[in-house]
Amino acid sequence: MKTNFKKLIYLTLIPVGIGFSGCEKFLEENPKSFLSPTNFYKTPTDAYSALVGAYDGLGSGASTYYARSIAYLTWFPSDEALPPLLAAQRNLDDFSYGADHVDVGNFWNHVYDAIGRANIVLDKVPGIDMNNSLKEQYLAEAKFLRGLHYFNLVRIYGKVPIVTKPITVIDDAIIEQQTVAKVYEQIISDLEAAVAVLPTTNPNGRATKGAALGILSKVFLTRASSEAGQSGDYAKCAELAKQVIDLGVYQLLPDYQKVIGGENEFSKESIFEWQADRTLTSVGEQSIYGQFTLPRNIVGYVPEAGVSGESNIVAEIPFFNKFNDLDYRKESTFITSGKNAQGQTLTWEQFTYPYPAPAWKFVNKKATTRNAYAFGANVIILRLADVYLMRAEALNEINGPTTEAYAMVNAIRARARAGNGVTSTGFPADLTGLTKDQLREAILEERAIELAFEGHRWFDLVRTKRLVSTIKEINPTYPVSDKHNLHPIPVNEMRLNSKLIQNPGW
């Protein structure tokens, strides 16, 4: 852990952030570099630069946080995706990894780096002479980010250290983990504070009241089935989800294909997304999903003939088989056939790496080149369909199937049935007449299909206690067990911080 907090100390002394380009995008300015905190954090511009750095913590390169590391820890150790060409990540997929796995350590470092950036804003900005309303908003945005980061930490590692101030002395980084209940208290405190201040609308890429309400709703849904669960968690989830919907800011887009993709960023359905612009530079903000999910040796989906994708992230075939051919979300998610350089049409079974490619969600269909850095592939962290399904699940847990619970799910299914908004596929039909247990299972399946490859499946399997049984069903020989409901504390952190205790079974 000391290794990671050295980064936090560095950020305290020399905050670094990489601005986003684009005239209508947030984070246009590059945060300044400077030598010490004594000659910075003086002006409103300095405050804004600190905030830019905090947002940059969500991903500051193609291998960081939402650009890659959270996907690797949640896509591959589920039934959703596998990495045929990524040797280290195959260990995540087949559950042969340990506490020394590179991605286990990377994610820990990325998230604590991001927490350090948020803490700088919360520690330094209060002392700046500036417009008070703007100051309070910046602080609320930093609390939103910190709450999101700790939510990811507690879901992935369980008990973790809580750091709420910049670390300036290495010895101060040797601190113990807090209970899961304490971590959730910190998350809820940060997000509730953000809800109270954040505006309903904000420039693209920045937190809003709806984003804070929506993440907080997911926090209560997740805590409900955890060791820290409380009796009112499902009710709070349902209430907060309704508040998001009632804001009237967001809407389900008529065409499912317009929800995800490089050309569809910041749509009316998107509530919060990490801004990952591949048209910056080779060292700018990047996500790898567009290039990595394109099938290798299949050309023509975007120009520049003869250059193919990577086939680094493909769908597990049993997961692919969840999608009915009549469900518009299948053709909107997967590339199942294409032409090779010789002009031959191949089905996914004939691809060089014969797996369905979940590329349609991430390929920028308006891109003019297939070069890796040409794909705009923002990562949608929360969208309205997810909120609908969360409310439906919470309502079902409270009272069993209700008219509104059905309405939430059926709105999602109706869009899938409507195809592109012009032609109807006739599938899937509305849900009706189910028991509480049946609706619970139906909602989990609906989440799998609706939110496929958007970073929710592993979390859903873990919180519903279905990870082990699901993996055993499709891969009976994999050594998955209850210990995999959490990832291990990284071995390097254990070596450097004597107060850390490893997760059970690791």
C-alpha positions as a printed NumPy array, in Angstrom:
array([[  0.   ,   0.   ,   0.   ],
       [  2.924,   2.312,   0.591],
       [  3.746,   2.096,  -3.101],
       [  0.326,   3.414,  -3.933],
       [  0.35 ,   6.196,  -1.37 ],
       [  3.666,   7.435,  -2.678],
       [  1.596,   8.346,  -5.691],
       [ -0.822,  10.196,  -3.448],
       [  2.019,  12.148,  -1.893],
       [  3.284,  13.003,  -5.332],
       [ -0.155,  14.234,  -6.263],
       [ -0.279,  16.386,  -3.152],
       [  2.946,  18.09 ,  -4.129],
       [  2.612,  18.034,  -7.897],
       [ -0.99 ,  17.412,  -9.012],
       [ -1.082,  16.304, -12.597],
       [ -4.108,  16.051, -14.853],
       [ -4.541,  15.629, -18.574],
       [ -7.23 ,  17.78 , -20.125],
       [ -9.841,  16.519, -22.551],
       [ -9.987,  18.052, -25.995],
       [-13.09 ,  19.182, -27.834],
       [-14.701,  22.576, -27.735],
       [-17.869,  21.346, -26.026],
       [-16.288,  18.924, -23.612],
       [-15.362,  19.319, -19.992],
       [-11.713,  19.297, -18.983],
       [-10.526,  21.292, -21.951],
       [ -7.699,  22.932, -20.068],
       [ -4.565,  21.057, -19.076],
       [ -4.048,  21.361, -15.326],
       [ -0.854,  23.173, -14.408],
       [  2.226,  21.5  , -13.016],
       [  3.918,  23.174, -10.093],
       [  6.556,  22.614,  -7.497],
       [  4.792,  22.768,  -4.15 ],
       [  1.367,  23.39 ,  -2.608],
       [  2.613,  26.701,  -1.189],
       [  2.573,  28.38 ,  -4.591],
       [ -0.607,  26.844,  -5.86 ],
       [ -4.253,  26.521,  -4.761],
       [ -4.579,  30.305,  -4.657],
       [ -7.096,  31.208,  -7.363],
       [-10.368,  29.964,  -8.884],
       [ -8.319,  28.743, -11.848],
       [ -6.201,  26.663,  -9.476],
       [ -9.371,  25.194,  -7.968],
       [-10.65 ,  24.274, -11.408],
       [ -7.32 ,  22.662, -12.294],
       [ -7.516,  20.551,  -9.137],
       [-11.035,  19.464, -10.115],
       [ -9.819,  18.584, -13.608],
       [ -7.165,  16.415, -12.009],
       [ -9.796,  14.692,  -9.887],
       [-11.877,  13.779, -12.936],
       [ -8.732,  12.637, -14.684],
       [ -8.418,  10.021, -11.96 ],
       [-11.223,   8.083, -13.648],
       [ -8.717,   7.211, -16.338],
       [ -5.518,   8.858, -17.494],
       [ -4.258,   6.394, -20.075],
       [ -5.309,   3.278, -21.95 ],
       [ -4.439,   0.895, -19.105],
       [ -5.972,   2.751, -16.184],
       [ -9.165,   2.498, -14.107],
       [-12.241,   2.885, -16.352],
       [-10.055,   2.668, -19.448],
       [ -9.184,  -0.924, -18.697],
       [ -8.412,  -2.212, -15.203],
       [-11.957,  -2.292, -13.807],
       [-13.139,  -4.136, -16.914],
       [-10.455,  -6.781, -16.586],
       [-11.384,  -7.504, -12.959],
       [-15.11 ,  -7.711, -13.684],
       [-15.578,  -8.941, -17.261],
       [-13.299, -11.975, -17.284],
       [-14.085, -13.585, -13.89 ],
       [-17.761, -13.734, -14.867],
       [-19.748, -15.616, -17.5  ],
       [-19.658, -12.586, -19.805],
       [-16.312, -12.327, -21.581],
       [-12.996, -14.039, -22.074],
       [ -9.58 , -12.895, -23.39 ],
       [ -8.278, -15.396, -25.954],
       [ -5.071, -13.458, -26.635],
       [ -4.332, -11.84 , -23.26 ],
       [ -2.207, -14.346, -21.377],
       [ -2.27 , -12.705, -17.952],
       [ -6.001, -12.089, -18.134],
       [ -6.711, -15.741, -18.938],
       [ -5.773, -16.338, -15.299],
       [ -8.665, -14.064, -14.307],
       [-11.015, -15.923, -16.621],
       [-10.139, -19.411, -15.369],
       [ -9.761, -18.382, -11.706],
       [ -6.105, -19.37 , -11.47 ],
       [ -4.995, -15.873, -10.449],
       [ -3.693, -14.838,  -7.063],
       [ -2.894, -11.764,  -5.011],
       [  0.158, -11.084,  -7.162],
       [ -1.859, -10.678, -10.373],
       [ -0.981,  -7.494, -12.194],
       [ -4.576,  -6.31 , -12.592],
       [ -5.394,  -6.913,  -8.941],
       [ -2.572,  -4.541,  -8.037],
       [ -3.172,  -2.066, -10.839],
       [ -6.791,  -1.476,  -9.941],
       [ -5.978,  -0.862,  -6.269],
       [ -3.357,   1.7  ,  -7.267],
       [ -5.574,   3.377,  -9.853],
       [ -8.455,   3.839,  -7.437],
       [ -6.357,   5.136,  -4.566],
       [ -4.672,   7.492,  -6.993],
       [ -8.139,   8.764,  -7.934],
       [ -9.116,   9.094,  -4.269],
       [ -5.959,  11.108,  -3.661],
       [ -6.927,  13.514,  -6.42 ],
       [-10.406,  13.998,  -4.96 ],
       [ -8.918,  14.509,  -1.502],
       [ -6.706,  17.284,  -2.832],
       [ -9.79 ,  19.174,  -4.02 ],
       [-11.546,  18.656,  -0.704],
       [ -8.486,  19.688,   1.291],
       [ -7.221,  22.669,  -0.717],
       [-10.197,  24.284,  -2.422],
       [-11.969,  25.4  ,   0.802],
       [ -9.117,  27.838,   1.454],
       [ -9.327,  29.531,  -1.944],
       [-11.001,  32.928,  -2.222],
       [-13.628,  32.372,  -4.905],
       [-17.355,  32.345,  -5.583],
       [-18.851,  30.332,  -2.738],
       [-21.53 ,  28.581,  -4.817],
       [-18.934,  27.458,  -7.338],
       [-16.631,  26.354,  -4.544],
       [-19.382,  24.242,  -2.977],
       [-20.133,  22.681,  -6.343],
       [-16.488,  21.729,  -6.884],
       [-16.403,  20.141,  -3.447],
       [-19.621,  18.244,  -4.167],
       [-18.176,  16.939,  -7.426],
       [-15.074,  15.73 ,  -5.589],
       [-17.245,  13.989,  -2.99 ],
       [-19.236,  12.327,  -5.757],
       [-16.033,  11.012,  -7.29 ],
       [-14.648,   9.827,  -3.964],
       [-17.918,   8.077,  -3.144],
       [-17.837,   6.306,  -6.51 ],
       [-14.235,   5.229,  -5.947],
       [-14.892,   3.771,  -2.506],
       [-17.975,   2.023,  -3.866],
       [-15.787,   0.281,  -6.439],
       [-13.212,  -0.578,  -3.789],
       [-15.666,  -2.109,  -1.325],
       [-17.341,  -4.152,  -4.056],
       [-14.053,  -5.51 ,  -5.344],
       [-11.912,  -5.857,  -2.205],
       [-14.344,  -5.634,   0.729],
       [-12.595,  -4.137,   3.768],
       [-10.248,  -1.348,   2.674],
       [ -8.433,   1.59 ,   4.273],
       [-10.365,   4.86 ,   4.253],
       [ -8.287,   7.904,   3.36 ],
       [-10.   ,  11.292,   3.403],
       [ -6.989,  13.633,   3.516],
       [ -3.926,  13.975,   1.295],
       [ -1.073,  11.817,   2.581],
       [  2.143,  13.787,   3.012],
       [  4.169,  11.387,   5.193],
       [  4.827,   7.816,   4.12 ],
       [  4.294,   6.434,   7.608],
       [  0.762,   7.846,   7.593],
       [ -0.017,   5.423,   4.774],
       [  0.382,   2.442,   7.085],
       [ -3.239,   2.262,   8.166],
       [ -5.69 ,  -0.526,   8.794],
       [ -8.714,  -1.541,   6.777],
       [-12.162,  -0.469,   7.855],
       [-15.154,  -2.765,   8.027],
       [-17.45 ,  -3.059,   5.044],
       [-20.097,  -1.227,   7.076],
       [-17.713,   1.696,   7.716],
       [-16.774,   1.913,   4.051],
       [-20.445,   2.058,   3.085],
       [-20.986,   4.8  ,   5.653],
       [-18.233,   6.824,   3.981],
       [-19.693,   6.22 ,   0.523],
       [-23.21 ,   7.212,   1.577],
       [-21.948,  10.299,   3.4  ],
       [-20.039,  11.498,   0.323],
       [-22.859,  10.813,  -2.117],
       [-25.569,  12.339,   0.058],
       [-23.453,  15.472,   0.406],
       [-23.071,  15.53 ,  -3.378],
       [-26.822,  15.117,  -3.95 ],
       [-27.532,  18.133,  -1.75 ],
       [-25.376,  20.481,  -3.836],
       [-24.872,  19.196,  -7.375],
       [-26.869,  20.858, -10.159],
       [-29.382,  18.954, -12.242],
       [-27.328,  19.662, -15.348],
       [-23.591,  20.159, -15.713],
       [-21.152,  20.238, -18.639],
       [-20.54 ,  16.882, -20.297],
       [-18.383,  14.546, -18.267],
       [-19.138,  16.136, -14.907],
       [-21.252,  14.886, -12.023],
       [-24.873,  15.937, -11.621],
       [-27.59 ,  15.466,  -9.027],
       [-28.984,  12.616, -11.137],
       [-25.6  ,  10.879, -11.235],
       [-25.212,  11.109,  -7.453],
       [-28.781,   9.89 ,  -6.862],
       [-28.319,   7.02 ,  -9.303],
       [-25.01 ,   5.8  ,  -7.885],
       [-26.438,   6.138,  -4.371],
       [-29.403,   4.012,  -5.433],
       [-26.99 ,   1.332,  -6.618],
       [-25.074,   1.619,  -3.339],
       [-28.181,   0.779,  -1.311],
       [-29.136,  -2.051,  -3.692],
       [-25.673,  -3.546,  -3.3  ],
       [-25.417,  -3.036,   0.444],
       [-28.808,  -4.697,   0.929],
       [-27.405,  -8.173,   0.257],
       [-23.964,  -7.558,   1.781],
       [-22.742,  -8.258,   5.305],
       [-23.466,  -4.596,   6.069],
       [-27.054,  -4.725,   4.781],
       [-29.806,  -2.869,   6.607],
       [-33.547,  -3.412,   6.564],
       [-34.369,  -0.232,   4.67 ],
       [-31.794,  -0.586,   1.901],
       [-34.182,  -1.803,  -0.805],
       [-36.643,   0.96 ,   0.028],
       [-33.88 ,   3.566,  -0.235],
       [-32.766,   2.116,  -3.555],
       [-36.299,   2.288,  -4.949],
       [-36.857,   5.823,  -3.625],
       [-33.599,   7.192,  -5.054],
       [-34.142,   5.516,  -8.411],
       [-37.544,   7.174,  -8.612],
       [-35.954,  10.539,  -7.855],
       [-33.623,  10.06 , -10.823],
       [-36.537,   9.208, -13.096],
       [-38.666,  12.069, -11.771],
       [-35.958,  14.629, -12.561],
       [-37.215,  14.451, -16.142],
       [-33.7  ,  15.004, -17.467],
       [-33.12 ,  11.497, -18.826],
       [-35.054,   9.306, -21.223],
       [-34.849,   5.863, -22.766],
       [-33.708,   6.411, -26.332],
       [-36.039,   4.833, -28.911],
       [-33.194,   3.007, -30.669],
       [-31.046,   0.766, -28.458],
       [-28.113,   1.074, -30.871],
       [-27.963,   4.803, -30.168],
       [-27.367,   4.258, -26.46 ],
       [-23.763,   3.03 , -26.611],
       [-20.952,   3.783, -29.011],
       [-18.329,   6.343, -29.873],
       [-20.722,   8.43 , -31.937],
       [-23.432,   8.444, -29.242],
       [-21.655,   9.872, -26.229],
       [-23.572,  11.92 , -23.647],
       [-27.002,  10.904, -24.925],
       [-30.253,  11.659, -23.093],
       [-30.111,   8.175, -21.578],
       [-26.613,   8.586, -20.184],
       [-26.454,   9.73 , -16.569],
       [-22.71 ,   9.604, -15.978],
       [-19.884,   8.537, -18.226],
       [-16.132,   8.684, -18.259],
       [-14.975,  10.827, -21.135],
       [-12.477,   8.75 , -23.11 ],
       [-11.578,  10.53 , -26.314],
       [ -9.368,   8.441, -28.554],
       [ -8.761,  11.355, -30.906],
       [ -6.51 ,  13.077, -28.393],
       [ -2.977,  11.717, -28.535],
       [ -1.38 ,   8.357, -27.967],
       [ -0.848,   9.301, -24.334],
       [ -4.241,  10.877, -23.736],
       [ -7.451,   9.543, -22.279],
       [ -8.214,   6.272, -24.018],
       [-10.389,   3.227, -23.596],
       [ -9.457,   0.039, -25.363],
       [-12.935,  -1.399, -25.828],
       [-13.51 ,  -0.458, -29.476],
       [-10.266,  -1.871, -30.803],
       [-10.081,  -4.829, -28.425],
       [-13.6  ,  -6.081, -29.173],
       [-13.349,  -5.909, -32.97 ],
       [-12.781,  -9.39 , -34.437],
       [ -9.323, -10.033, -35.835],
       [ -9.003, -10.364, -39.618],
       [-12.54 ,  -9.122, -40.29 ],
       [-12.543,  -5.846, -42.208],
       [-14.944,  -3.214, -43.43 ],
       [-16.815,  -2.218, -40.287],
       [-14.998,   1.074, -40.393],
       [-12.752,   2.295, -43.228],
       [ -9.078,   1.495, -43.769],
       [ -9.449,  -1.893, -45.432],
       [ -7.087,  -4.647, -44.428],
       [ -6.645,  -3.479, -40.846],
       [ -8.544,  -5.573, -38.338],
       [ -9.396,  -5.564, -34.677],
       [ -7.699,  -7.358, -31.851],
       [-10.093, -10.114, -30.67 ],
       [ -8.713,  -9.448, -27.188],
       [-12.174,  -9.311, -25.618],
       [-14.812, -11.741, -26.873],
       [-18.069, -13.114, -25.53 ],
       [-18.406, -16.376, -23.668],
       [-20.554, -18.51 , -25.946],
       [-23.088, -19.445, -23.199],
       [-23.51 , -15.74 , -22.487],
       [-23.983, -15.015, -26.185],
       [-26.648, -17.725, -26.268],
       [-28.729, -15.773, -23.764],
       [-29.6  , -13.406, -26.63 ],
       [-32.554, -14.458, -28.753],
       [-32.127, -13.843, -32.495],
       [-35.304, -11.729, -32.433],
       [-33.985,  -9.475, -29.671],
       [-32.722,  -6.268, -31.287],
       [-30.081,  -6.057, -28.583],
       [-28.303,  -9.076, -30.06 ],
       [-27.481,  -7.431, -33.389],
       [-26.793,  -4.194, -31.51 ],
       [-24.194,  -5.856, -29.289],
       [-22.382,  -8.473, -31.357],
       [-20.592,  -8.779, -34.663],
       [-21.512, -12.293, -35.734],
       [-20.333, -12.269, -39.357],
       [-18.086, -10.254, -41.626],
       [-15.712, -10.272, -44.565],
       [-12.04 , -11.08 , -44.377],
       [ -9.351,  -9.404, -46.499],
       [-10.038, -11.887, -49.303],
       [-13.677, -10.858, -49.482],
       [-15.009, -14.083, -47.985],
       [-18.012, -13.823, -45.677],
       [-17.349, -15.632, -42.415],
       [-19.614, -16.393, -39.478],
       [-18.321, -15.908, -35.953],
       [-17.581, -19.643, -35.736],
       [-15.112, -19.112, -38.618],
       [-13.38 , -16.031, -37.25 ],
       [ -9.657, -16.373, -36.596],
       [-10.605, -16.523, -32.945],
       [-14.042, -18.153, -33.165],
       [-16.07 , -16.229, -30.659],
       [-18.864, -13.662, -31.016],
       [-17.436, -10.148, -30.819],
       [-19.273,  -7.653, -28.581],
       [-17.929,  -4.807, -30.692],
       [-21.055,  -2.921, -31.748],
       [-21.322,  -1.316, -28.333],
       [-17.899,   0.271, -28.566],
       [-16.941,   0.753, -32.204],
       [-17.39 ,   4.275, -33.442],
       [-19.422,   3.589, -36.543],
       [-18.62 ,   7.054, -37.886],
       [-14.867,   6.644, -37.482],
       [-12.781,   7.378, -40.57 ],
       [ -9.964,   5.05 , -39.629],
       [ -9.521,   1.799, -37.767],
       [ -6.378,   3.046, -36.08 ],
       [ -6.701,   2.322, -32.352],
       [ -6.582,   5.975, -31.4  ],
       [ -9.441,   6.917, -33.705],
       [-12.146,   5.225, -31.671],
       [-14.159,   7.446, -29.385],
       [-15.351,   5.026, -26.724],
       [-16.661,   6.738, -23.63 ],
       [-17.446,   4.402, -20.753],
       [-21.017,   4.812, -19.543],
       [-20.919,   4.254, -15.805],
       [-24.666,   4.75 , -15.297],
       [-27.62 ,   5.085, -17.656],
       [-31.364,   5.284, -17.21 ],
       [-32.126,   1.682, -18.185],
       [-29.974,   0.543, -15.281],
       [-31.955,   2.799, -12.941],
       [-35.25 ,   1.339, -14.207],
       [-34.021,  -2.185, -13.541],
       [-32.685,  -1.267, -10.112],
       [-36.04 ,   0.191,  -9.114],
       [-37.856,  -2.865, -10.432],
       [-35.572,  -5.177,  -8.469],
       [-35.928,  -3.196,  -5.256],
       [-39.721,  -2.997,  -5.551],
       [-39.874,  -6.747,  -6.104],
       [-37.703,  -7.403,  -3.056],
       [-39.987,  -5.212,  -0.922],
       [-43.437,  -6.32 ,  -2.086],
       [-42.995,  -8.948,  -4.771],
       [-44.228,  -8.29 ,  -8.329],
       [-46.084,  -5.009,  -8.532],
       [-47.562,  -3.119, -11.447],
       [-44.733,  -0.613, -11.327],
       [-42.018,  -3.256, -11.059],
       [-43.384,  -4.882, -14.197],
       [-43.66 ,  -1.48 , -15.887],
       [-39.992,  -0.708, -15.269],
       [-38.796,  -3.975, -16.812],
       [-41.326,  -3.978, -19.622],
       [-40.287,  -0.503, -20.738],
       [-36.816,  -1.925, -21.345],
       [-38.206,  -4.96 , -23.161],
       [-40.533,  -2.83 , -25.282],
       [-37.584,  -0.903, -26.67 ],
       [-35.768,  -4.117, -27.545],
       [-38.957,  -5.337, -29.22 ],
       [-39.276,  -2.122, -31.226],
       [-35.951,  -2.646, -32.956],
       [-34.659,   0.584, -34.467],
       [-37.902,   2.366, -33.683],
       [-39.295,   1.634, -37.15 ],
       [-39.549,  -2.13 , -37.436],
       [-40.708,  -4.419, -34.636],
       [-39.048,  -7.743, -33.897],
       [-41.97 ,  -8.951, -31.767],
       [-39.579, -10.121, -29.033],
       [-39.235, -10.006, -26.039],
       [-42.796, -10.076, -24.751],
       [-43.848,  -8.183, -21.64 ],
       [-43.373,  -9.963, -18.332],
       [-46.48 , -10.809, -16.357],
       [-47.829, -13.393, -13.9  ],
       [-44.511, -14.202, -12.205],
       [-43.783, -15.057,  -8.612],
       [-41.348, -12.951,  -6.609],
       [-38.558, -15.467,  -7.188],
       [-39.322, -15.696, -10.893],
       [-39.319, -11.931, -11.316],
       [-36.043, -11.692,  -9.417],
       [-34.469, -14.143, -11.875],
       [-36.054, -12.4  , -14.852],
       [-34.65 ,  -9.027, -13.794],
       [-31.158, -10.488, -13.383],
       [-31.377, -11.94 , -16.893],
       [-32.706,  -8.652, -18.231],
       [-29.736,  -6.847, -16.716],
       [-27.364,  -9.335, -18.337],
       [-28.761,  -8.651, -21.807],
       [-29.595,  -4.956, -21.537],
       [-26.332,  -3.963, -19.826],
       [-24.023,  -6.527, -21.416],
       [-20.334,  -5.552, -21.442],
       [-21.041,  -2.305, -19.601],
       [-19.349,  -3.368, -16.371],
       [-22.276,  -4.679, -14.293],
       [-22.423,  -8.453, -14.717],
       [-19.754,  -9.541, -12.216],
       [-21.114,  -7.153,  -9.604],
       [-24.637,  -8.508, -10.192],
       [-23.52 , -12.127,  -9.857],
       [-21.606, -11.385,  -6.674],
       [-24.307,  -9.366,  -4.916],
       [-26.979, -11.961,  -5.768],
       [-24.738, -14.824,  -4.567],
       [-24.721, -16.454,  -8.007],
       [-21.104, -16.136,  -9.118],
       [-19.939, -19.623,  -8.146],
       [-22.99 , -21.5  ,  -9.438],
       [-23.022, -19.532, -12.703],
       [-19.356, -20.202, -13.453],
       [-19.612, -23.868, -12.445],
       [-22.536, -24.308, -14.811],
       [-20.569, -23.173, -17.861],
       [-17.053, -24.23 , -16.77 ],
       [-17.336, -27.087, -14.253],
       [-13.552, -27.563, -13.984],
       [-12.77 , -23.962, -13.006],
       [-11.649, -23.727,  -9.339],
       [-14.087, -20.916,  -8.516],
       [-15.245, -20.703,  -4.908],
       [-16.811, -18.252,  -2.47 ],
       [-13.472, -16.523,  -1.988],
       [-13.842, -15.124,  -5.518],
       [-16.736, -12.935,  -4.392],
       [-13.892, -10.573,  -3.506],
       [-10.559, -10.08 ,  -5.191],
       [ -7.47 , -10.447,  -2.997],
       [ -5.67 ,  -7.509,  -1.425],
       [ -2.635,  -6.999,  -3.716],
       [  0.423,  -8.833,  -2.451],
       [  2.687,  -5.803,  -2.748],
       [  0.349,  -3.796,  -0.543],
       [  0.334,  -6.605,   2.011],
       [  4.134,  -6.602,   2.093],
       [  4.396,  -2.85 ,   2.557],
       [  1.57 ,  -2.344,   5.023],
       [  1.705,  -4.623,   8.042],
       [ -1.793,  -3.565,   9.106],
       [ -3.545,  -5.044,   6.07 ],
       [ -5.357,  -8.372,   6.469],
       [ -5.845, -10.594,   3.427],
       [ -9.37 , -11.507,   2.323],
       [-10.628, -14.966,   3.387],
       [ -9.342, -17.842,   1.276],
       [ -6.572, -15.884,  -0.409]])
